[in-house]
Amino acid sequence: MSTWVLEVGNTRAKWAKFPSDAAVSAAPESVEHAPAGSPEQASTWRTDVAPGDRVMVTGSGHFEPWAQAFPDAWVLRPGDDIPLPTNVREPLRLGLDRVANAWAVLHGAVPQAPALDAWLVVDVGTCVTVDVIRDGRHHGGTVSPGAEMRLTAMSAGTANLPRPTFPAKEISALARVAAFGLNTEEALGAGAWGGVASEIFGKWEAMRQEVPNLGVILTGGDAEHLELRFIRPKFADAHLTLKGYHALFNHAHPPR
């Protein structure tokens, strides 16, 4: 028996297959992607589901059109009860992707990570979320624009700044804390991508004054561009959010 997790974000949807009894640390057996604005893809993905399989639909984007293709799925919506131990004042308003990331880390989704006093869980995508995990609890976090959103805002909010695009290799160079541009486009890229890197490094450096034994776990579609060479320890897990959703599904509905 398999469990399928359909996660719909702001930019893209993911369709992931897990063995139903897989450990939290287990990566999905397969992951497919589609634009978040193409819910018709759900009908194609539905053909993957075998008799006896389970399906979960959730995410941080507008997933109701996707859920219509899976009438028997368990749908985790914003505002539903969550089991995450957290100090935020309104737990039911916490983004479900942040809930999944925190749940995954708290339950051992990154087994190679040593036991530390605290972790910053950083999800780099349409937005950049940073969540603090400490003493077995979620202690809140931050949400800020992702690099692409920053580039779009600078172009839309000014008369003369362009909206540049960059190849992946160039992004990796611009996404360094000390990156500077030699023309307008590069300066915008270094400001957006380097700004994301500097923001993450700054949060880590500031919190280390209180918690010296502090690590970072990176996830999200744009995390691959961030080197963050000065942060130690640091781990990356591209499937962290999916692992968290699968673990939440098994917590709410244990496989038989």
N, C-alpha and C positions, 0 to 999 in steps of 0.2 A: 504493500500500500504506500502511496506517495501523498505528500502534501504539496500543494501548489500555492505560492504566494504571489498575488498580483498587487504590486505597489505602484501607485500612480503619483508621480511627483508633479512639480510645476512645469518641467521641461519634457520629461520622458516617462514612460511606463516600463516596468520590469516584470517579467513573468519567470518565476524561479521554481525549480523542482527540488524538493527535499525528500529523503526517506522519512516517513512520518515519525519514526523513533530516533532520528538523528540527534546526536548531542548538540548542545548550543554552539560548540566550537566547529562543527562540521560545515564546510562550505556547501553551497547548493550544487546539485549534480549538473544543472544546466541553468543558464540565464539568457533570456531573449529580451530585446529592447524594441520599443516603438515610440514615436512621438506622443506626448501626452494628449495632443489634440486629435488623435486618431482612434477613437473608441471602437471603430468597426473591427480593429485588429482582435478584439476580445473574442469575436465569433470564431476566428481561426484558431486562437489559443485554446478555446473550449474543446476542440477536437483532440487535444492532448490528454484530456482527463479520462482515465480508465474507470470502470465500475469499482466502487469502493474507495476511490481517491477522495481527498478532502481539498477544499479550496478556501482561501482567505483573500478578501479584497480590502485594501486599506491604502493609506498614503497621506501625503501632505497636499496633494492637488485635488482637482475636481474629479472624483472617481465614480460618482453615481452612474454616469452613462456606461462605464465599463462594468459596473456591478450588475447591470441589467442582463448581461449575457450569462450570469452565474446565479440563478435564482436560489440555489441551495447553498450558496457560499456563506461562510461566517464573515460579516462585514464589520470591521472595527472603524467607527466613525468618530470625528472630533466630538468631545462631550461625553463619550461613553466612559464608564468606570475603568480605571487603570489600576493595576496592582503595584505600580512603582512607588517605593518609599521616597518621598520628595518633600523638600521644605518650601516649595513655591506656594504662594498664597492661594492660587486658583488652579489646582492640579488638573481639572477637567479642561482647561484651556491650553494646556501644554501641548505643543505640536507633537503629533503621533510619531514622526520620524525621530524626534528627540527622545521620546519615551522609549522607542525601540532601541536606539543607540545605547541609552543608559542601561536598559534592561539587559542588553547583550553583554555589556562590560561587567555589570554586577554579577552575571551568571557564567562568566568564564569563556566568553566567545573568543578571546584572544589568549590562548593558553601559553604562548611563549612570553607573554608579558609577566614580569616579576610582580610579586606582591609589594605594592607601594602604598604610601599613606594616602595618595590622591592621584586622580587622573583628570586631564582635560580631554574631553571627547570632542573632536573638531570635525564637523561635516562641511565640506567645501563644495557647494553646488550653486544653484540660483541665489541662495542666501548662504552666508557663513554662520553656522551655529557653533557655539562653544559651550559645553556643559561640564559642570564640575561634579565629579564623583568622589566622595570622601566618606570614610567610616561607614561604608555599606549603604549610603544614601545619595540621592541626587540633591545637589545644593543650588540649583538654579543655573543661569548662564546668560549668554548674550546672543543676539541676532543682529546681523548687519548685512549690507548688500554684498553679493558675490562680485567677482571681477567683471563679468560681462555686464551686469546691471550697472556697475560704476561707470563703465565705458559708455553705455547707452545714456545714462543720466548726464554725463558731461557734454555729450554731443547735443542732446535735446535741450539742455538748459543754457546753452551759449549760442552766440551768433556764428562763430567761425571754427569751432573745434570739430574735427572730423570724427567719424565712428570707425576706427581702424579694426581690422581683423588680423590675426597673427597665426602662422603655422605653429604646430605644437612645439617644435624645437626652439622657436623664438620665444614662446611663452615661458618655457622653462628657464631661459636666461633672464627674462624680465621679472620673473617671480622670485627673485632673490632679494633679501632684505636690503642689500646695498646696491641694488640696480639703479642705473640712471640712463636716460635716453639722450641720443644725440640729434634727434629731430622731434617734431611735434608728436608724430605717431608713437615713436618709442617712448617719449616722455609720458604720454597717456597710458601706454601699456605698463611702464614701470610704476606709475602712480597707482594704477588699478591692481595689477598683479603683485607688485612689490608691496603695495599697501596692505593687501590681504596677508602676505607673509609677515610683514612688520606687526600687524595687529595680533596675529597668533603668537609671535615671539614675545611681544610686549605683555600679553596676558600671562603667558607662562613665566616670564621673568619677574613680573610684579607679584604673582602669587607665590613664587618660590621664596619670597622674603618671609612668608608665614609658614609655608609648607615646603621645606627644602627637598623632600623626597617626592617629587612631582613628575609624572610622565605625561606624554601626549599620545593619543590614539587618533589617527587620521582616517577619514573615510570621505565618500562623495566623489562625484564624477570629475571634479577638477583637482582632487588631492594629488594626482600623479604629477602635477606640474610643480608642486612645492617641495623644495629640498630641505629647508629648515635645518641646515647643517649644525647649528649651534645647540639645538635642543636634544638632550639625552636624559632618560631613555625615550625613544620614539618608535611607534609601530604604525603600520598602515594595514588596513583591512578593507578592501573594496566592497566586501559583502556584509559589513557589520550591520547595517540597517535591516537587510533581509534576514540575517541570522536572528536579530532581535524580534522581528515580526513572527518568524517561525516559532521561536521560544515562547512568545506571548500566546500564540495560538495553542501550543501544547499545554501551557499553563491553564488556559481557560477551558480547553477541551482536550484532555489527555487522550492520546491514541489508544485504541483498544488492542 
